[in-house]
Structure formats: C-alpha cells, structure tokens
Amino acid sequence: MSSSLPASAFPSASASSGPLHLAVALDGAGRHPAAWREPGARPGEIFTARYWADAVAEAEAGLLDFVAFEDSLTLQSSSADGPDGRTDRVRGRLDAVLTAARVAPLTRHIGLVPTVTATHTEPFHISKAIATLDHVSHGRAGLWIQVSGLPYETRHFGRRAVLLPEADSYAEAADHVEVIRRLWDSWEDDAEIRDVATGRFVDRDKLHYIDFEGRHFRVRGPSITPRPPQGQPVVGASGDGEASYALVARSTDIGYVAAHDADGTRAAVAAIRRARGATGLAAQPLHLFGDLTVYLDEDAPAAVARLERLDALAGTSYGGEGAVFAGSPGQLADLLLERREAGLSGFLLRPGVIARDLPAITRGLAPELRRRGVFRRAYEADTLRGLLGLERPAGRYAAHPAA
C-alpha cells in the first residue's frame, strides 16, 4: 500500500551525468479522487478536446518527453468487486488512443502514449491504431500496454468466461505486443511507390505475412497500414511484480517501476534486468522510469496541507499505485536524482491535481532540473524514439518472401 511522505523524508542527492527523462500520466482532473473539486480543475470540460489539448500543451511547454493518457475498459472504482456506485468522484474517460490522435496536430515535439488493455483487445486493431497515431503525429506515438485482472471488466466482453491466471495474462500481453510489432514491420519502409506515371501505388513484394501462431493469437497479416514513421513506436508497461517484470523485460522499450523507496526501486530494477538478460535482450536498450504521484507547492508543509485537505474532501487518505510525494519542486528534484542512482533513467509523474501539479512540474520542477544540468533546454529530436535516445529499427521482413 502506498504512503504519503513529505519531502523531508527523502535524502537529497547531487546530480550525476546524463540526461533525465520526464513524462506525465494524465487522468481526469488528476490522480487524487477529489482533484475535480479544486479551484481551476475545469470539471465541466474533462470530456472535451480542449481540456486535453491544453494539458498536453502545458506538458510540451515544459519540454517533457511524453504524455501518457490513462484508460481502462470499465468505470473507475475503488472496489475490486465492481463499480463502487460513488457519485463524488470522476467517473468515465474518453478513449485514450482517440484523444492522443486529436491532440497530435496541435503539438510538435512531445510524445503521445495512450493506454491499451491487452486482455480484451485484438492486436491487429491496436497495431493499426498506434501506427495511425504515429503517422498523424509524424513519429511521436507510443503505447502503454496493460493487463486487466478485474472480473467485472471481463463481463463486458465475450472472449472468455473467466480470467486467465496472472502469469498467463502477462504471457498473453507479451504475445499481443509481439503481434503488434510484427504487423508494424509487415510493410517495408519503401513499400509505397506512389508513381502516377506507371500507376503503381504500392510494391506488393514489400508487404509480408507475419504468420504468427501462439497460444493466444493466430494472425496472418500483413497490416493494412504502412510502416510507422518510427518503424516501431515506443512500447511501455508497468512492472510491479514478477509476472509483469517478465512482460517488461521481453516486450517493451520502457518499464514503469512503482517502488516506495530506493531499496525497493533497486530491487525492481535488478529483477527486470535479470529477466531481460534471460530473454537474450540484455544488449538492447531498456528505459526504466520511476512511477510517482506528486503534490507540489512552495514548501513541504504547504503541499502536505493541500493533500490533507483533498483527503478530507474525499473522506479517505489517498493511496496510489506507487509512492506519493508532497513537497516543493526543489525537494522533488532531490528525490528524483537520488532514485536515479538506483538504476532509473526517467520518471513518470502523476499530477495529484492536474490544474495545480502539472504546471508545478513544467514551470517548477523542469527548470530546477535544468539548472542542475540534468534536463533538456530544448527538444533535440522530432520523434519519441529520438527523444529517448532509441534508434529507429530496421524492419524484420525486408529480406523475407513476400505476401
């Protein structure tokens, strides 16, 4: 269970060499269940394109690497047994992929990473959606793959009567990602000829069957969408236990690590690295981001007081999936640099209240990290892979027999 700690509970640390990556995960009015009741929260606009465009514009102004759009296939609930029936909290979401596609033309540099639940979706559809997002954003798409273990969510779909065991669910998600990646590669980069004079739009010899056959999926391919500008959009997943570590190690470019202290972070990083080595991918780059909910103010007492006021409105103390920080931007910078020493290359920050804490990240934390020489002063690449220092991979089927 997560705990809320003031900034003074974390030791400060000096910056080490190398850039620090920063992203934000956005959901509703913020991570706290009472966030929508804060001044400036705009609860009447949460289901509008303008609300999300403004939030992403703020993140881009802060030079963040990417914005993650949280999503699920059921209403938010504080109960593991089904909808909790509460009417004092934000319920409902816009589709994450469609929201990302809507804001893509309004941004120029920041990555756009929607959440997709592998458990109840078909990889062919997801590959097409994310490839489309990569095209409309000119190479800034990512994918946050998630696994559902909620029985009441399963009842929305007809794929299966009961949930798979946890390990099998993560194995299914790994196959899901493998199918997606193969479909992204099923068109060679130069498959589109577009030659008006000869009347040839596409070179059929450069479209390839993927012929994937696994325990959970059988997919022939090829895709119906040309290869994404990045070749492979960035794939991420959360790592919060051995089964999820295997998914992160086998299938992703970014793992999000929810750990409450430096020792827990170090242990999670080591476990994921071991699992990565066991897959034979140890030489391939893998970012590990710390997952942290933040409440930022001019000092720790003010931030803690605001969190306590929000808890009083909600009628319960906030507990998130990861650690919870309440303090100043400078104190958070100390924490991030200390946690980086445990093996992290970046952080996925969840604003407790988007209206308050997102600007505090972009206008307080980011400049503080910049002063310490560990965060960018300008966007240095036009793609999300470029921002993360990941090379564009070659297509795997270019030398194989055509479809």
C-alpha positions as CSV (number, residue, x, y, z in Angstrom):
1,M,0.0,0.0,0.0
2,S,1.3,3.4,-0.9
3,S,2.2,6.0,1.7
4,S,2.4,9.8,1.5
5,L,5.7,11.2,2.6
6,P,6.8,14.8,3.0
7,A,9.9,15.9,1.1
8,S,12.0,15.8,4.3
9,A,11.7,12.0,4.4
10,F,13.9,11.7,1.4
11,P,17.6,12.5,1.4
12,S,18.9,14.9,-1.2
13,A,21.4,13.8,-3.8
14,S,23.7,15.5,-6.3
15,A,23.0,15.2,-10.0
16,S,25.1,12.6,-11.9
17,S,25.9,12.7,-15.6
18,G,23.4,12.1,-18.3
19,P,20.0,13.4,-19.2
20,L,17.0,12.7,-17.1
21,H,13.7,11.8,-18.9
22,L,10.4,13.1,-17.6
23,A,6.8,12.2,-18.6
24,V,3.4,12.7,-17.1
25,A,0.4,10.4,-16.9
26,L,-2.9,12.3,-17.1
27,D,-6.3,11.0,-16.0
28,G,-9.5,13.1,-15.4
29,A,-8.8,16.1,-13.1
30,G,-5.8,14.4,-11.5
31,R,-4.7,11.4,-9.5
32,H,-6.5,12.4,-6.3
33,P,-10.2,11.4,-6.2
34,A,-11.1,14.9,-5.0
35,A,-9.0,16.7,-7.7
36,W,-12.1,17.7,-9.7
37,R,-13.2,19.8,-6.7
38,E,-10.1,22.0,-6.7
39,P,-10.3,25.6,-8.0
40,G,-9.3,25.7,-11.7
41,A,-9.9,22.0,-12.2
42,R,-12.5,22.6,-15.0
43,P,-14.7,19.6,-14.2
44,G,-17.2,20.6,-16.8
45,E,-14.6,20.3,-19.6
46,I,-12.9,16.9,-18.7
47,F,-14.7,15.3,-21.6
48,T,-13.7,17.9,-24.2
49,A,-10.9,18.0,-26.7
50,R,-9.8,21.5,-25.5
51,Y,-9.2,20.3,-21.9
52,W,-6.8,17.6,-23.1
53,A,-5.2,19.9,-25.7
54,D,-4.4,22.4,-23.0
55,A,-2.9,19.8,-20.7
56,V,-0.7,18.4,-23.4
57,A,0.4,21.9,-24.5
58,E,1.4,22.6,-20.9
59,A,3.5,19.4,-20.8
60,E,5.1,20.3,-24.1
61,A,5.9,23.8,-22.9
62,G,7.8,22.1,-20.1
63,L,9.8,20.1,-22.6
64,L,8.7,16.8,-21.2
65,D,9.4,13.6,-23.2
66,F,5.8,12.4,-23.4
67,V,2.3,12.4,-22.1
68,A,0.6,9.1,-21.2
69,F,-3.1,9.0,-21.4
70,E,-4.6,6.6,-18.8
71,D,-7.6,4.5,-19.8
72,S,-9.4,1.3,-19.0
73,L,-12.4,-0.7,-20.2
74,T,-14.6,-0.2,-17.2
75,L,-15.6,2.7,-15.0
76,Q,-13.2,3.8,-12.4
77,S,-13.9,2.2,-9.0
78,S,-12.4,2.0,-5.5
79,S,-13.7,-1.6,-5.2
80,A,-12.1,-4.7,-6.7
81,D,-15.6,-6.3,-7.0
82,G,-17.2,-3.9,-9.4
83,P,-18.4,-0.3,-9.8
84,D,-18.5,1.3,-6.4
85,G,-21.5,3.4,-7.1
86,R,-19.8,6.6,-5.8
87,T,-21.1,9.9,-7.2
88,D,-18.5,12.2,-5.6
89,R,-15.6,11.1,-7.9
90,V,-14.8,11.4,-11.6
91,R,-16.3,8.5,-13.5
92,G,-15.8,7.9,-17.2
93,R,-13.0,8.5,-19.6
94,L,-12.5,9.5,-23.3
95,D,-10.8,6.8,-25.4
96,A,-7.0,7.3,-24.9
97,V,-6.0,6.5,-28.5
98,L,-8.6,8.8,-30.0
99,T,-7.7,11.6,-27.5
100,A,-4.0,11.3,-28.5
101,A,-4.8,11.4,-32.2
102,R,-7.0,14.5,-31.6
103,V,-4.2,16.5,-29.9
104,A,-1.4,15.3,-32.2
105,P,-1.9,18.0,-34.8
106,L,-1.8,20.6,-32.1
107,T,1.6,19.6,-30.8
108,R,5.1,19.4,-32.5
109,H,7.6,17.6,-30.3
110,I,6.1,15.8,-27.3
111,G,5.4,12.1,-27.4
112,L,1.8,10.8,-27.1
113,V,1.4,7.5,-25.3
114,P,-2.2,6.1,-24.9
115,T,-3.0,3.2,-22.7
116,V,-4.4,0.0,-24.2
117,T,-5.7,-3.1,-22.3
118,A,-4.2,-6.1,-24.0
119,T,-6.5,-8.5,-22.1
120,H,-9.7,-7.5,-24.0
121,T,-8.4,-6.1,-27.3
122,E,-7.2,-7.6,-30.6
123,P,-3.6,-6.8,-31.5
124,F,-4.4,-6.3,-35.2
125,H,-6.7,-3.4,-34.3
126,I,-4.2,-1.9,-31.8
127,S,-1.3,-2.1,-34.3
128,K,-3.3,-0.2,-36.8
129,A,-4.5,2.4,-34.3
130,I,-1.0,3.1,-33.0
131,A,0.6,3.1,-36.5
132,T,-2.1,5.7,-37.5
133,L,-1.2,7.8,-34.4
134,D,2.5,7.6,-35.4
135,H,1.7,8.8,-38.9
136,V,-0.6,11.7,-37.8
137,S,2.0,12.8,-35.1
138,H,4.9,12.4,-37.5
139,G,6.7,9.9,-35.3
140,R,5.7,10.7,-31.7
141,A,3.5,7.7,-30.8
142,G,3.9,5.2,-28.1
143,L,1.8,2.5,-26.4
144,W,1.3,1.8,-22.8
145,I,0.2,-1.9,-22.7
146,Q,-1.8,-3.0,-19.6
147,V,-3.2,-6.2,-18.3
148,S,-6.6,-6.5,-16.6
149,G,-7.3,-8.7,-13.7
150,L,-10.8,-7.4,-13.0
151,P,-13.7,-10.0,-13.2
152,Y,-16.3,-7.3,-13.8
153,E,-14.3,-5.9,-16.7
154,T,-14.2,-9.4,-18.2
155,R,-18.0,-9.4,-18.2
156,H,-18.0,-6.5,-20.8
157,F,-16.6,-8.9,-23.4
158,G,-17.3,-12.3,-24.9
159,R,-13.7,-13.5,-25.4
160,R,-13.6,-15.7,-22.3
161,A,-15.9,-16.7,-19.4
162,V,-13.2,-16.4,-16.7
163,L,-10.0,-14.6,-16.2
164,L,-6.7,-16.2,-17.1
165,P,-4.2,-16.8,-14.2
166,E,-1.9,-13.8,-13.7
167,A,1.1,-15.4,-15.3
168,D,-0.9,-16.4,-18.4
169,S,-2.4,-12.9,-18.7
170,Y,1.0,-11.4,-18.9
171,A,2.2,-14.0,-21.3
172,E,-0.9,-13.2,-23.5
173,A,0.1,-9.5,-23.3
174,A,3.6,-10.4,-24.4
175,D,2.2,-12.2,-27.4
176,H,-0.1,-9.2,-28.0
177,V,2.9,-6.9,-28.3
178,E,4.8,-9.4,-30.5
179,V,1.9,-9.5,-33.0
180,I,1.7,-5.7,-32.9
181,R,5.4,-5.3,-33.6
182,R,5.4,-7.8,-36.4
183,L,2.5,-6.1,-38.0
184,W,4.3,-2.7,-37.8
185,D,7.2,-4.4,-39.7
186,S,5.0,-6.1,-42.3
187,W,5.3,-3.2,-44.7
188,E,8.8,-2.4,-45.8
189,D,9.8,1.3,-45.5
190,D,9.7,1.8,-49.2
191,A,6.6,-0.3,-50.0
192,E,4.7,2.7,-51.1
193,I,5.7,3.7,-54.7
194,R,3.1,6.3,-55.5
195,D,4.1,6.5,-59.1
196,V,1.4,8.2,-61.0
197,A,3.1,7.7,-64.4
198,T,3.2,3.9,-64.0
199,G,0.0,3.6,-62.0
200,R,1.8,1.7,-59.2
201,F,0.9,2.9,-55.7
202,V,2.4,0.0,-53.7
203,D,5.0,-2.6,-54.3
204,R,3.2,-5.8,-53.3
205,D,6.5,-7.7,-53.0
206,K,7.3,-5.4,-50.0
207,L,4.2,-6.4,-47.9
208,H,4.8,-9.5,-45.8
209,Y,2.8,-12.1,-44.0
210,I,3.7,-12.3,-40.3
211,D,2.3,-15.8,-39.8
212,F,2.2,-15.5,-36.0
213,E,0.9,-18.6,-34.3
214,G,1.0,-18.7,-30.5
215,R,-1.1,-19.9,-27.6
216,H,-3.3,-16.8,-27.5
217,F,-3.3,-15.5,-31.1
218,R,-3.1,-16.6,-34.7
219,V,-2.5,-13.7,-37.0
220,R,-1.6,-13.9,-40.7
221,G,-1.1,-10.3,-41.7
222,P,0.1,-8.1,-43.3
223,S,-1.1,-4.9,-41.7
224,I,-3.3,-2.6,-43.8
225,T,-1.4,0.5,-42.5
226,P,2.0,1.4,-43.9
227,R,5.0,1.1,-41.5
228,P,5.0,3.8,-38.9
229,P,7.5,6.7,-39.2
230,Q,9.4,5.4,-36.2
231,G,9.4,1.9,-37.6
232,Q,8.5,0.7,-34.1
233,P,6.5,3.2,-31.8
234,V,7.7,3.1,-28.2
235,V,6.1,0.4,-26.1
236,G,5.9,0.5,-22.3
237,A,4.4,-1.5,-19.5
238,S,4.2,-1.3,-15.7
239,G,6.4,-3.5,-13.6
240,D,5.0,-4.3,-10.2
241,G,5.8,-8.0,-9.7
242,E,7.5,-11.0,-11.2
243,A,4.8,-11.7,-13.9
244,S,4.9,-8.0,-15.0
245,Y,8.7,-7.9,-14.9
246,A,8.7,-10.7,-17.5
247,L,6.5,-8.6,-19.8
248,V,8.6,-5.5,-19.4
249,A,11.8,-7.5,-20.0
250,R,10.6,-9.3,-23.1
251,S,8.4,-6.8,-24.8
252,T,9.0,-3.2,-24.0
253,D,11.2,-0.1,-24.5
254,I,10.1,1.4,-21.2
255,G,9.2,-0.2,-17.9
256,Y,7.4,1.9,-15.2
257,V,8.5,0.8,-11.8
258,A,6.3,1.5,-8.8
259,A,8.6,1.4,-5.7
260,H,8.3,3.2,-2.4
261,D,12.0,3.7,-1.6
262,A,15.5,3.5,-3.0
263,D,15.9,-0.1,-1.9
264,G,12.6,-1.2,-3.4
265,T,13.5,0.6,-6.7
266,R,16.9,-1.0,-6.8
267,A,15.4,-4.5,-6.3
268,A,12.8,-4.0,-9.0
269,V,15.4,-2.7,-11.4
270,A,17.7,-5.7,-10.7
271,A,14.8,-8.1,-11.2
272,I,13.8,-6.6,-14.5
273,R,17.4,-6.6,-15.7
274,R,17.8,-10.2,-14.8
275,A,14.6,-11.1,-16.7
276,R,15.9,-9.0,-19.6
277,G,19.1,-11.0,-19.7
278,A,17.2,-14.3,-19.6
279,T,15.4,-13.3,-22.8
280,G,18.7,-12.6,-24.6
281,L,17.9,-8.9,-25.0
282,A,20.4,-7.6,-22.4
283,A,22.2,-5.6,-25.1
284,Q,19.1,-3.9,-26.3
285,P,18.2,-0.5,-24.6
286,L,15.5,-0.5,-22.0
287,H,14.4,2.6,-20.1
288,L,13.1,2.1,-16.5
289,F,11.0,5.0,-15.2
290,G,10.0,5.6,-11.6
291,D,6.2,5.9,-11.1
292,L,5.4,8.7,-8.7
293,T,2.3,10.7,-7.7
294,V,3.2,14.3,-6.8
295,Y,1.7,17.2,-4.9
296,L,3.9,20.3,-5.3
297,D,3.8,23.6,-3.5
298,E,6.2,26.3,-2.3
299,D,7.4,24.0,0.5
300,A,6.6,20.6,2.1
301,P,4.2,21.9,4.8
302,A,2.0,23.6,2.2
303,A,2.0,20.6,-0.1
304,V,1.2,18.2,2.8
305,A,-1.6,20.6,4.0
306,R,-3.1,20.6,0.5
307,L,-3.0,16.8,0.3
308,E,-4.7,16.6,3.7
309,R,-7.4,19.0,2.6
310,L,-8.0,16.9,-0.5
311,D,-8.2,13.7,1.7
312,A,-10.7,15.4,3.9
313,L,-12.9,16.2,0.8
314,A,-12.6,12.6,-0.4
315,G,-13.3,11.1,3.1
316,T,-10.2,8.9,2.9
317,S,-6.4,9.1,2.7
318,Y,-5.0,8.9,-0.8
319,G,-3.2,5.7,-1.7
320,G,-1.9,5.3,-5.2
321,E,-0.1,2.5,-7.1
322,G,3.3,3.9,-6.4
323,A,5.0,6.3,-4.0
324,V,3.4,9.6,-3.2
325,F,5.4,12.8,-2.8
326,A,4.4,16.1,-1.2
327,G,6.9,18.9,-1.2
328,S,8.5,21.6,-3.3
329,P,9.8,21.3,-6.8
330,G,13.4,21.5,-5.5
331,Q,12.8,18.8,-3.0
332,L,11.3,16.6,-5.7
333,A,14.4,17.2,-7.8
334,D,16.5,15.9,-4.9
335,L,14.3,12.8,-4.7
336,L,14.4,12.1,-8.4
337,L,18.2,12.3,-8.5
338,E,18.5,10.1,-5.5
339,R,16.2,7.5,-7.1
340,R,18.1,7.7,-10.4
341,E,21.1,6.3,-8.6
342,A,19.0,3.1,-8.0
343,G,19.0,2.5,-11.8
344,L,16.3,4.6,-13.3
345,S,16.7,6.7,-16.4
346,G,13.5,8.7,-16.0
347,F,10.2,9.3,-14.2
348,L,6.5,9.0,-15.0
349,L,4.9,11.6,-12.8
350,R,1.2,11.6,-12.0
351,P,-0.1,15.0,-11.0
352,G,-2.3,14.8,-7.9
353,V,-4.3,17.7,-9.3
354,I,-3.7,18.5,-13.0
355,A,-4.7,22.1,-12.6
356,R,-2.1,22.7,-9.8
357,D,0.6,20.0,-10.1
358,L,1.1,19.8,-13.9
359,P,2.2,23.5,-14.1
360,A,4.3,22.9,-11.0
361,I,6.1,20.1,-12.9
362,T,6.6,22.1,-16.1
363,R,7.3,25.5,-14.5
364,G,8.9,24.5,-11.2
365,L,10.5,21.0,-11.4
366,A,11.7,21.1,-15.0
367,P,13.5,24.5,-14.7
368,E,15.1,23.2,-11.4
369,L,16.4,20.1,-13.1
370,R,17.6,22.3,-15.9
371,R,19.6,24.4,-13.5
372,R,21.2,21.3,-12.2
373,G,22.2,20.3,-15.7
374,V,20.2,17.1,-16.0
375,F,17.2,18.1,-18.2
376,R,17.0,19.4,-21.7
377,R,16.8,23.1,-22.6
378,A,15.2,22.4,-26.0
379,Y,13.7,19.4,-27.8
380,E,16.6,17.7,-29.5
381,A,14.7,15.3,-31.8
382,D,11.5,15.1,-33.8
383,T,10.4,11.6,-32.8
384,L,9.7,10.0,-29.4
385,R,12.3,7.4,-30.1
386,G,14.8,10.2,-30.8
387,L,13.9,12.0,-27.5
388,L,14.5,8.7,-25.6
389,G,17.8,8.0,-27.4
390,L,16.4,5.0,-29.2
391,E,17.5,4.2,-32.7
392,R,14.9,3.5,-35.5
393,P,15.0,-0.2,-36.0
394,A,15.1,-1.9,-39.4
395,G,12.1,-3.9,-40.5
396,R,12.5,-7.6,-39.8
397,Y,10.8,-8.9,-43.0
398,A,12.7,-6.9,-45.6
399,A,14.7,-9.9,-46.9
400,H,11.9,-12.5,-46.4
401,P,9.4,-13.9,-49.0
402,A,6.6,-11.5,-49.8
403,A,2.9,-12.0,-49.1
